[in-house]
Amino acid sequence: MRFDDFSGVVLVSRGDETLLAHASGYAHIAYGVENTIDTRFAIASGTKGFTALVVIGLIAEGRLELSTRARDVLGDDLPLIDERVTVEHLLTHTSGIGDYCDEEADPPPPPTPLLATSADYLAALDGYPQVSPPGTEFRYNNGAFAVLGLIAERIAGIPFADLVWTRVTEPAGMTDTAFLRSDALPAGTATGYLEDGRTNVFSLPVVGHGDGGIYSTASDFRKFWPALFDGRIVPRKWVDRLQRAEGYGLGFWLPRPGVVHLNGGDHGVTFWSTHQPSSGLTATLISNDHRGGGPLLRRLDEFFTEA
């Protein structure tokens, strides 16, 4: 497997056995700080899986239902969201709501505003009309998961970052996973780089929310997948439920039978993590430059076709 020009970490394991562990490139180019296996990276939309698990946990406790209407929690906020949109629609990208960060928009959305608080996200999400009737089509939607984050906060009465910590990362033992300020990254965290060599600090939210922006490590995802399938994050019946779909199920991609996947991509961010519960096989790639994984992603996917 060639790692030419790759900046990031690749980690492949089967249970307790490490099959491949590689780090290359720089966490910070100007200071010559090299990436290591334990470097933290932004994972962009990989965060959506955590958001889904927070919401599913609230459902398992009877505090929400898949059929709960977003309007019943949002009240007068975000009035352009259709009255019929439910939590399940938001989780499965079938809500049809207008997306404040539409990756397929032409022209593309304006530069990311300064997003650091729930109030910032609420303001950014407002003003986008419904695109299609709820439940009629799959349309990948970043805004839907930001809305889910706001709903979870209101139901639990706890800031979203704290919900992710107490309900997902702490039970999984993911000690290096957290929402960090993109303009004040601590030591041991990779800065993302754009194609022209600039950092991505002006291209990302200041602090992430339900649709993306948490920072993590490949090693923490080695812990995450077993914790999920052992029922340590949400009850096993809900783990089974999130896999009962074709292609996408309640916050997780389902690329083929028996395999679950999270991924994310943003300016200077590439994240890809796949798990096969039957074999315990996990492969994670995290990168901090514009080139992402390229051929490496195809080679990692072959681990699962050969398993």
C-alpha positions in Angstrom: 0.0 0.0 0.0 1.6 3.3 -1.1 1.3 6.4 1.1 2.9 8.9 -1.4 1.9 12.5 -0.5 -0.6 11.3 2.1 -1.0 13.4 5.3 -2.9 11.6 8.0 -3.4 8.2 9.7 -4.5 4.8 8.5 -5.4 2.2 11.1 -6.8 -1.3 10.3 -7.5 -3.9 13.0 -9.4 -7.1 13.6 -10.4 -7.3 17.2 -7.2 -6.9 19.3 -4.9 -7.5 16.3 -3.5 -4.5 14.4 -3.2 -5.3 10.7 -1.9 -1.8 9.6 -0.9 1.3 11.4 0.6 4.2 9.5 1.0 7.9 10.1 2.6 10.4 7.7 2.6 14.0 6.8 2.4 17.0 9.1 -0.1 18.0 11.7 1.3 21.5 11.4 3.5 22.3 8.4 5.0 25.6 9.5 6.3 24.2 12.8 7.3 20.8 11.3 5.0 18.9 13.7 4.6 15.4 12.2 1.3 13.3 12.4 1.4 10.3 14.7 -1.1 7.5 15.2 -2.6 9.4 18.1 -3.0 12.8 16.4 -6.5 14.2 16.5 -8.2 15.3 13.2 -11.4 16.9 12.3 -13.9 14.2 11.1 -16.5 16.5 9.5 -19.8 14.6 8.8 -18.5 11.5 10.7 -20.1 13.5 13.6 -23.6 12.7 12.2 -23.3 9.1 13.5 -22.8 10.5 17.0 -25.8 12.8 16.6 -27.9 9.9 15.6 -26.9 7.9 18.6 -27.7 10.8 21.0 -31.1 11.0 19.4 -31.6 7.3 19.5 -30.6 7.2 23.1 -33.3 9.8 23.9 -35.8 7.7 22.0 -34.8 4.5 23.9 -35.5 6.5 27.1 -39.0 7.5 25.9 -38.1 11.2 25.7 -38.5 11.3 21.9 -40.0 9.1 19.2 -39.1 8.6 15.6 -42.5 10.0 14.9 -42.0 13.1 17.0 -42.6 16.2 14.8 -39.7 18.7 14.6 -42.3 21.5 15.0 -43.4 20.1 18.4 -39.9 20.7 19.8 -38.9 23.8 17.8 -42.0 25.8 18.5 -41.9 29.0 16.4 -38.3 28.6 15.4 -37.3 27.7 11.8 -40.9 28.3 10.5 -40.1 27.1 7.0 -39.7 23.5 8.1 -42.8 21.6 7.0 -45.2 20.7 9.9 -45.0 17.1 8.9 -41.2 16.6 9.2 -40.4 14.0 11.9 -37.3 13.0 13.7 -37.1 9.9 11.5 -37.2 12.1 8.4 -34.3 14.1 9.7 -32.3 11.0 10.6 -32.7 9.4 7.2 -32.2 12.4 5.0 -35.8 12.3 3.8 -37.0 15.5 5.5 -36.9 17.6 2.3 -36.0 20.7 4.4 -33.9 23.5 2.9 -30.2 22.9 3.6 -28.1 25.8 4.9 -25.0 23.8 3.7 -26.1 22.2 0.5 -23.1 20.4 -1.0 -24.9 20.1 -4.4 -26.1 23.7 -4.6 -25.4 25.7 -7.8 -24.1 28.2 -7.1 -22.4 26.8 -3.9 -23.4 28.1 -0.5 -21.7 31.3 0.8 -18.7 31.0 3.1 -19.3 29.5 6.5 -20.5 32.1 9.0 -19.0 32.3 12.4 -20.7 29.3 14.0 -19.8 28.7 17.6 -23.0 28.4 19.6 -26.5 26.8 19.3 -27.9 30.3 18.8 -25.5 30.8 15.8 -26.6 27.5 14.2 -30.3 28.4 14.8 -29.8 31.7 13.0 -27.8 30.1 10.1 -30.5 27.4 9.6 -33.3 29.9 9.2 -34.7 31.2 5.9 -34.3 28.0 3.7 -37.7 26.9 2.2 -38.8 23.3 2.1 -37.4 21.6 -1.0 -39.6 18.5 -1.2 -42.5 16.9 0.8 -41.3 15.0 3.8 -40.6 11.3 3.1 -40.6 11.5 -0.6 -36.9 11.4 -1.5 -33.4 10.8 -0.1 -31.5 14.0 -0.2 -28.3 14.2 1.9 -28.9 17.1 4.2 -26.4 18.7 6.6 -29.0 21.1 8.0 -31.2 18.2 9.1 -28.5 16.9 11.5 -27.9 20.4 12.8 -31.7 20.6 13.5 -31.4 17.2 15.3 -28.7 18.6 17.5 -30.9 21.5 18.5 -33.8 19.1 19.2 -31.7 16.9 21.4 -30.5 19.9 23.4 -34.0 21.1 24.0 -35.3 17.7 25.0 -32.4 16.9 27.3 -31.7 20.5 28.6 -28.0 19.9 28.1 -25.6 21.5 25.5 -25.1 19.3 22.5 -21.3 18.8 23.0 -22.0 17.5 26.6 -24.7 15.1 25.2 -22.2 13.6 22.8 -19.6 13.2 25.6 -21.9 11.7 28.2 -23.9 9.5 25.8 -21.4 8.4 23.1 -17.7 9.1 23.5 -17.4 8.5 27.3 -19.2 5.1 27.2 -17.1 4.1 24.3 -13.8 5.2 26.0 -13.1 7.7 23.3 -10.9 10.0 25.5 -9.4 11.9 22.6 -12.7 12.8 20.9 -14.2 16.3 21.5 -15.7 19.4 19.9 -12.7 21.8 19.7 -12.5 25.4 18.5 -11.0 25.4 15.0 -9.3 28.7 15.7 -7.6 27.4 19.0 -6.6 23.8 18.4 -4.6 22.3 21.2 -1.3 20.3 21.0 -1.6 16.9 19.3 -4.3 18.1 16.9 -3.9 18.4 13.1 -4.5 21.6 11.3 -6.3 21.2 8.0 -4.7 22.5 4.7 -6.3 23.7 1.5 -5.1 23.1 -2.0 -3.2 26.4 -2.1 -1.4 25.7 1.2 -3.5 27.9 3.5 -5.0 26.4 6.6 -8.8 25.8 6.7 -9.5 27.9 9.7 -11.7 30.3 7.7 -13.5 27.5 6.0 -14.9 25.6 9.0 -17.3 26.5 11.8 -15.6 27.8 14.9 -17.2 24.9 16.9 -19.0 22.0 15.3 -22.6 20.8 16.1 -25.0 18.1 15.0 -23.9 18.0 11.4 -20.2 17.9 11.8 -17.0 19.3 13.3 -15.9 17.0 16.1 -12.2 16.0 16.4 -11.1 12.4 17.0 -8.4 9.8 16.4 -8.2 6.6 14.4 -7.5 4.8 17.7 -10.7 6.2 19.2 -12.7 4.7 16.3 -11.1 1.4 17.0 -12.9 1.7 20.4 -16.1 3.2 19.0 -17.3 0.4 16.8 -17.1 -2.5 19.4 -18.7 -0.2 22.0 -21.6 0.4 19.6 -22.2 -3.2 18.8 -21.8 -4.3 22.4 -24.7 -2.1 23.3 -22.7 0.2 25.5 -23.9 3.4 23.7 -27.5 2.6 22.9 -29.5 -0.7 23.4 -28.7 -3.5 21.0 -32.2 -3.5 19.6 -31.5 0.0 18.3 -28.2 -1.0 16.9 -30.0 -3.6 14.9 -32.7 -1.1 13.9 -30.2 1.4 12.5 -28.9 -1.3 10.1 -32.4 -2.2 8.8 -32.2 -0.1 5.6 -30.5 -0.1 2.2 -27.7 2.3 1.7 -28.4 4.5 4.7 -29.9 3.8 8.1 -30.4 6.3 11.0 -27.2 8.2 10.7 -24.9 5.5 9.3 -24.0 4.4 5.8 -24.6 0.7 4.9 -22.4 0.1 1.9 -23.0 -3.6 1.7 -24.8 -6.2 3.9 -23.0 -6.7 7.3 -20.9 -3.6 7.0 -21.4 -0.1 8.6 -19.6 3.1 7.7 -19.2 6.7 8.6 -17.4 9.3 6.5 -16.8 13.0 6.3 -15.2 15.5 4.0 -14.7 19.2 4.2 -12.1 21.8 3.3 -8.8 20.2 4.4 -10.6 17.2 6.0 -11.1 13.6 5.0 -12.6 10.9 7.3 -13.5 7.3 6.5 -14.2 4.5 9.0 -15.8 1.1 8.2 -16.6 -1.8 10.5 -17.7 -5.4 9.9 -19.3 -6.7 13.2 -19.1 -10.4 12.2 -15.3 -10.3 11.8 -14.4 -7.4 14.1 -12.6 -5.8 11.2 -12.3 -2.0 11.4 -10.5 0.4 9.0 -10.1 4.1 9.6 -8.5 6.8 7.5 -8.2 10.4 8.6 -6.4 13.1 6.6 -5.8 16.8 7.0 -5.2 18.0 3.5 -7.1 18.6 0.3 -6.0 15.3 -1.3 -7.8 13.1 1.2 -7.4 9.4 0.8 -7.5 8.9 -3.0 -6.4 5.3 -3.9 -5.9 4.5 -0.3 -9.7 4.5 0.3 -10.2 2.0 -2.5 -7.5 -0.3 -1.0 -9.0 -0.1 2.4 -12.4 -1.0 1.0 -10.8 -4.2 -0.4 -10.2 -5.4 3.2 -14.0 -5.8 3.5 -14.6 -7.4 0.1 -11.8 -9.9 0.9 -12.9 -10.6 4.5 
